[in-house]
């Protein structure tokens, strides 16, 4: 199942810089691993915001939930999710 996910990060202003740096480094490592595995299919930064648009490829809504909950920055995110399906007018034979 494909999901379009918007993640907006809102770190506390009083978070120590070293704590924020560690969270970001751990987030990057996990995001890159999930991309290599094919779970996190696309990742785009939203210009001018500490936010991204992503496409996840997971077997279920529960799997998406579990994946997002693993993210080190999850406690500091506002997340919006939309399920995706092929459009009948698409010229592509697959979902890539």
mmCIF file of the C-alpha atoms, coordinates in Angstrom:
data_MODEL
# 
_entry.id   MODEL 
# 
loop_
_atom_site.group_PDB 
_atom_site.id 
_atom_site.type_symbol 
_atom_site.label_atom_id 
_atom_site.label_alt_id 
_atom_site.label_comp_id 
_atom_site.label_asym_id 
_atom_site.label_entity_id 
_atom_site.label_seq_id 
_atom_site.pdbx_PDB_ins_code 
_atom_site.Cartn_x 
_atom_site.Cartn_y 
_atom_site.Cartn_z 
_atom_site.occupancy 
_atom_site.B_iso_or_equiv 
_atom_site.pdbx_formal_charge 
_atom_site.auth_seq_id 
_atom_site.auth_comp_id 
_atom_site.auth_asym_id 
_atom_site.auth_atom_id 
_atom_site.pdbx_PDB_model_num 
ATOM 1  C CA . UNK A 1 1  ? 0.000  0.000  0.000   1.00 0.00 ? 1  UNK A CA 1 
ATOM 2  C CA . UNK A 1 2  ? 1.247  3.454  -0.858  1.00 0.00 ? 2  UNK A CA 1 
ATOM 3  C CA . UNK A 1 3  ? 0.820  6.415  1.473   1.00 0.00 ? 3  UNK A CA 1 
ATOM 4  C CA . UNK A 1 4  ? 1.560  10.104 0.945   1.00 0.00 ? 4  UNK A CA 1 
ATOM 5  C CA . UNK A 1 5  ? 2.821  11.480 4.259   1.00 0.00 ? 5  UNK A CA 1 
ATOM 6  C CA . UNK A 1 6  ? 3.492  15.089 5.197   1.00 0.00 ? 6  UNK A CA 1 
ATOM 7  C CA . UNK A 1 7  ? 5.728  15.420 8.244   1.00 0.00 ? 7  UNK A CA 1 
ATOM 8  C CA . UNK A 1 8  ? 6.258  18.794 9.898   1.00 0.00 ? 8  UNK A CA 1 
ATOM 9  C CA . UNK A 1 9  ? 8.932  18.836 12.594  1.00 0.00 ? 9  UNK A CA 1 
ATOM 10 C CA . UNK A 1 10 ? 8.496  21.135 15.587  1.00 0.00 ? 10 UNK A CA 1 
ATOM 11 C CA . UNK A 1 11 ? 11.457 20.796 17.918  1.00 0.00 ? 11 UNK A CA 1 
ATOM 12 C CA . UNK A 1 12 ? 11.120 22.663 21.223  1.00 0.00 ? 12 UNK A CA 1 
ATOM 13 C CA . UNK A 1 13 ? 12.976 25.974 21.122  1.00 0.00 ? 13 UNK A CA 1 
ATOM 14 C CA . UNK A 1 14 ? 14.656 25.144 24.427  1.00 0.00 ? 14 UNK A CA 1 
ATOM 15 C CA . UNK A 1 15 ? 15.931 21.727 23.299  1.00 0.00 ? 15 UNK A CA 1 
ATOM 16 C CA . UNK A 1 16 ? 19.713 21.538 23.796  1.00 0.00 ? 16 UNK A CA 1 
ATOM 17 C CA . UNK A 1 17 ? 21.608 21.717 20.503  1.00 0.00 ? 17 UNK A CA 1 
ATOM 18 C CA . UNK A 1 18 ? 23.428 18.430 21.135  1.00 0.00 ? 18 UNK A CA 1 
ATOM 19 C CA . UNK A 1 19 ? 20.133 16.618 21.791  1.00 0.00 ? 19 UNK A CA 1 
ATOM 20 C CA . UNK A 1 20 ? 18.641 18.019 18.573  1.00 0.00 ? 20 UNK A CA 1 
ATOM 21 C CA . UNK A 1 21 ? 21.762 17.072 16.607  1.00 0.00 ? 21 UNK A CA 1 
ATOM 22 C CA . UNK A 1 22 ? 21.649 13.486 17.911  1.00 0.00 ? 22 UNK A CA 1 
ATOM 23 C CA . UNK A 1 23 ? 17.940 13.147 17.069  1.00 0.00 ? 23 UNK A CA 1 
ATOM 24 C CA . UNK A 1 24 ? 18.537 14.472 13.545  1.00 0.00 ? 24 UNK A CA 1 
ATOM 25 C CA . UNK A 1 25 ? 21.499 12.139 12.963  1.00 0.00 ? 25 UNK A CA 1 
ATOM 26 C CA . UNK A 1 26 ? 19.504 9.107  14.138  1.00 0.00 ? 26 UNK A CA 1 
ATOM 27 C CA . UNK A 1 27 ? 16.534 10.189 12.007  1.00 0.00 ? 27 UNK A CA 1 
ATOM 28 C CA . UNK A 1 28 ? 18.734 10.511 8.923   1.00 0.00 ? 28 UNK A CA 1 
ATOM 29 C CA . UNK A 1 29 ? 20.273 7.065  9.442   1.00 0.00 ? 29 UNK A CA 1 
ATOM 30 C CA . UNK A 1 30 ? 16.867 5.388  9.829   1.00 0.00 ? 30 UNK A CA 1 
ATOM 31 C CA . UNK A 1 31 ? 15.354 7.306  6.902   1.00 0.00 ? 31 UNK A CA 1 
ATOM 32 C CA . UNK A 1 32 ? 18.198 6.247  4.642   1.00 0.00 ? 32 UNK A CA 1 
ATOM 33 C CA . UNK A 1 33 ? 17.922 2.599  5.748   1.00 0.00 ? 33 UNK A CA 1 
ATOM 34 C CA . UNK A 1 34 ? 14.151 2.620  5.117   1.00 0.00 ? 34 UNK A CA 1 
ATOM 35 C CA . UNK A 1 35 ? 14.774 4.123  1.661   1.00 0.00 ? 35 UNK A CA 1 
ATOM 36 C CA . UNK A 1 36 ? 17.344 1.443  0.850   1.00 0.00 ? 36 UNK A CA 1 
ATOM 37 C CA . UNK A 1 37 ? 14.836 -1.224 1.929   1.00 0.00 ? 37 UNK A CA 1 
ATOM 38 C CA . UNK A 1 38 ? 12.125 0.294  -0.301  1.00 0.00 ? 38 UNK A CA 1 
ATOM 39 C CA . UNK A 1 39 ? 9.775  1.197  2.555   1.00 0.00 ? 39 UNK A CA 1 
ATOM 40 C CA . UNK A 1 40 ? 10.375 4.957  2.266   1.00 0.00 ? 40 UNK A CA 1 
ATOM 41 C CA . UNK A 1 41 ? 10.025 5.256  -1.491  1.00 0.00 ? 41 UNK A CA 1 
ATOM 42 C CA . UNK A 1 42 ? 10.286 9.039  -1.934  1.00 0.00 ? 42 UNK A CA 1 
ATOM 43 C CA . UNK A 1 43 ? 11.426 11.900 0.295   1.00 0.00 ? 43 UNK A CA 1 
ATOM 44 C CA . UNK A 1 44 ? 11.158 15.587 -0.614  1.00 0.00 ? 44 UNK A CA 1 
ATOM 45 C CA . UNK A 1 45 ? 11.876 18.656 1.491   1.00 0.00 ? 45 UNK A CA 1 
ATOM 46 C CA . UNK A 1 46 ? 9.218  21.366 1.459   1.00 0.00 ? 46 UNK A CA 1 
ATOM 47 C CA . UNK A 1 47 ? 10.982 24.620 0.620   1.00 0.00 ? 47 UNK A CA 1 
ATOM 48 C CA . UNK A 1 48 ? 10.970 27.140 3.440   1.00 0.00 ? 48 UNK A CA 1 
ATOM 49 C CA . UNK A 1 49 ? 9.666  24.693 6.073   1.00 0.00 ? 49 UNK A CA 1 
ATOM 50 C CA . UNK A 1 50 ? 11.108 22.106 8.440   1.00 0.00 ? 50 UNK A CA 1 
ATOM 51 C CA . UNK A 1 51 ? 8.864  19.560 6.741   1.00 0.00 ? 51 UNK A CA 1 
ATOM 52 C CA . UNK A 1 52 ? 8.799  16.914 4.043   1.00 0.00 ? 52 UNK A CA 1 
ATOM 53 C CA . UNK A 1 53 ? 6.512  15.078 1.682   1.00 0.00 ? 53 UNK A CA 1 
ATOM 54 C CA . UNK A 1 54 ? 7.168  11.361 1.535   1.00 0.00 ? 54 UNK A CA 1 
ATOM 55 C CA . UNK A 1 55 ? 5.749  8.244  -0.083  1.00 0.00 ? 55 UNK A CA 1 
ATOM 56 C CA . UNK A 1 56 ? 5.834  5.050  1.962   1.00 0.00 ? 56 UNK A CA 1 
ATOM 57 C CA . UNK A 1 57 ? 5.286  1.558  0.557   1.00 0.00 ? 57 UNK A CA 1 
ATOM 58 C CA . UNK A 1 58 ? 4.071  -0.705 3.372   1.00 0.00 ? 58 UNK A CA 1 
ATOM 59 C CA . UNK A 1 59 ? 1.740  -3.711 3.595   1.00 0.00 ? 59 UNK A CA 1 
ATOM 60 C CA . UNK A 1 60 ? -0.858 -2.064 5.850   1.00 0.00 ? 60 UNK A CA 1 
ATOM 61 C CA . UNK A 1 61 ? -1.964 1.010  7.781   1.00 0.00 ? 61 UNK A CA 1 
ATOM 62 C CA . UNK A 1 62 ? -0.638 -0.674 10.916  1.00 0.00 ? 62 UNK A CA 1 
ATOM 63 C CA . UNK A 1 63 ? 2.784  -1.129 9.286   1.00 0.00 ? 63 UNK A CA 1 
ATOM 64 C CA . UNK A 1 64 ? 2.853  2.564  8.378   1.00 0.00 ? 64 UNK A CA 1 
ATOM 65 C CA . UNK A 1 65 ? 1.940  3.484  11.948  1.00 0.00 ? 65 UNK A CA 1 
ATOM 66 C CA . UNK A 1 66 ? 4.672  1.237  13.338  1.00 0.00 ? 66 UNK A CA 1 
ATOM 67 C CA . UNK A 1 67 ? 7.231  2.655  10.900  1.00 0.00 ? 67 UNK A CA 1 
ATOM 68 C CA . UNK A 1 68 ? 6.402  6.263  11.750  1.00 0.00 ? 68 UNK A CA 1 
ATOM 69 C CA . UNK A 1 69 ? 6.476  5.539  15.481  1.00 0.00 ? 69 UNK A CA 1 
ATOM 70 C CA . UNK A 1 70 ? 10.104 4.343  15.100  1.00 0.00 ? 70 UNK A CA 1 
ATOM 71 C CA . UNK A 1 71 ? 11.284 7.712  13.820  1.00 0.00 ? 71 UNK A CA 1 
ATOM 72 C CA . UNK A 1 72 ? 13.413 9.507  16.418  1.00 0.00 ? 72 UNK A CA 1 
ATOM 73 C CA . UNK A 1 73 ? 11.704 12.817 15.578  1.00 0.00 ? 73 UNK A CA 1 
ATOM 74 C CA . UNK A 1 74 ? 8.189  11.297 15.762  1.00 0.00 ? 74 UNK A CA 1 
ATOM 75 C CA . UNK A 1 75 ? 7.356  12.906 19.148  1.00 0.00 ? 75 UNK A CA 1 
ATOM 76 C CA . UNK A 1 76 ? 8.046  16.316 17.578  1.00 0.00 ? 76 UNK A CA 1 
ATOM 77 C CA . UNK A 1 77 ? 6.083  15.846 14.334  1.00 0.00 ? 77 UNK A CA 1 
ATOM 78 C CA . UNK A 1 78 ? 2.694  16.860 13.045  1.00 0.00 ? 78 UNK A CA 1 
ATOM 79 C CA . UNK A 1 79 ? 1.809  14.178 10.480  1.00 0.00 ? 79 UNK A CA 1 
ATOM 80 C CA . UNK A 1 80 ? -0.827 14.121 7.733   1.00 0.00 ? 80 UNK A CA 1 
ATOM 81 C CA . UNK A 1 81 ? -1.450 10.885 5.817   1.00 0.00 ? 81 UNK A CA 1 
ATOM 82 C CA . UNK A 1 82 ? -3.301 10.115 2.582   1.00 0.00 ? 82 UNK A CA 1 
ATOM 83 C CA . UNK A 1 83 ? -3.671 6.636  1.105   1.00 0.00 ? 83 UNK A CA 1 
ATOM 84 C CA . UNK A 1 84 ? -2.779 6.394  -2.589  1.00 0.00 ? 84 UNK A CA 1 
ATOM 85 C CA . UNK A 1 85 ? -4.020 4.166  -5.387  1.00 0.00 ? 85 UNK A CA 1 
ATOM 86 C CA . UNK A 1 86 ? -3.422 4.082  -9.116  1.00 0.00 ? 86 UNK A CA 1 
ATOM 87 C CA . UNK A 1 87 ? -5.326 6.592  -11.175 1.00 0.00 ? 87 UNK A CA 1 
ATOM 88 C CA . UNK A 1 88 ? -7.152 5.055  -14.139 1.00 0.00 ? 88 UNK A CA 1 
ATOM 89 C CA . UNK A 1 89 ? -5.736 7.736  -16.462 1.00 0.00 ? 89 UNK A CA 1 
ATOM 90 C CA . UNK A 1 90 ? -2.112 7.077  -15.489 1.00 0.00 ? 90 UNK A CA 1 
ATOM 91 C CA . UNK A 1 91 ? 0.123  6.129  -18.419 1.00 0.00 ? 91 UNK A CA 1 
ATOM 92 C CA . UNK A 1 92 ? 2.460  4.157  -16.119 1.00 0.00 ? 92 UNK A CA 1 
ATOM 93 C CA . UNK A 1 93 ? 2.095  0.401  -15.743 1.00 0.00 ? 93 UNK A CA 1 
ATOM 94 C CA . UNK A 1 94 ? 3.331  0.456  -12.147 1.00 0.00 ? 94 UNK A CA 1 
ATOM 95 C CA . UNK A 1 95 ? 3.179  2.716  -9.105  1.00 0.00 ? 95 UNK A CA 1 
ATOM 96 C CA . UNK A 1 96 ? 6.699  4.141  -9.326  1.00 0.00 ? 96 UNK A CA 1 
# 
